[in-house]
Amino acid sequence: MLPRWLMLLATDNWNAFGCGLSQSLILSTASTIKKSGLRDLGYHYIILDDCWSSGRASNGALIPDATKFPNGMGYLGSQLHADGFGFGIYSSAGTKTCAGYPGSLGYETIDANTWASWGVDYLKYDNCNNNGQAGSQAASSARYKVMEQALAASGRPILYAICNWGQDQPWVWGPSVGNSWRITGDISDHFNTGYSACPV
C-alpha cells in the first residue's frame, strides 16, 4: 500500500457525466487537464467512476464495457501513464455498485489482481449494496480491510480511497485501513437545500 500521507489531486467523471463515461471522454479529459497546466499543479489521478464494466467472465474477472472502452483497460491505463497521470477505477464494497454493476464484495482478490494487471493506481471503493455488513466500526472496517489486503497482495501500489459516506465513523478506523476515507455523502450543486447530516 502507498504511504498514508501521500495525497494528490484527482478528477472523477461522476458528477458531470454519470454513466456517460467512455475511453474518448477519459482521454480527452486527461488531454485538457494536461494542456491547461492542472496536471503540473497536482492533478494526478484520472478516475473512472461507476458504469465501466459489463459483467463478469466465467472465471469471475470483471469485463470492461467493450463499447465504451474498445481498446480495453490496459490500453487506457498505458495512455494515461504516458501523459503523466495515474489511472483510477471505481468499485463498491458490496454485491453491486451504486449503479447496479458488479461489486467487489467476495471478489476482492480477483478484482485487485485484475486492476493491477491493467495498471490501475487508485481505487475509489464505494459502500452500496453492502449486504448488511455495516452498522458498526468493526463491521465496516472488516469489510474494507479485505480489499486493503487484496490490493497489498496484488504486487502493485494502488492508492485506496474508502468511500463509505461517513458511516460507522471512518475517521476512527480509516487511517489503519486505507489511504483516504470519505466522511460525507456525495456533493451536489444544490447550495440552498437542507441535508440531514449538515442542516442549514
Buried (B, 14 or more C-beta within 10 A) or exposed (E): BBEBEEBEEBBBBBEEBEBEBBBEBBBEBBEEBBEEEBBEEEBBBBBBBBBBBBEBEEEEEBBBBEEBBEEBBBBBBBBBEEBEBBBBBBBBBBBBBBBEBBBBBEBBBBBBBBBBBBBBBBBBBBBBBBEEBBEEBEBBBEBBBBBBBBBBEBEBBBBBBBBBBBBBBBEEBBEEBBBBBBBEBEEEEEEEEEEEEEEE
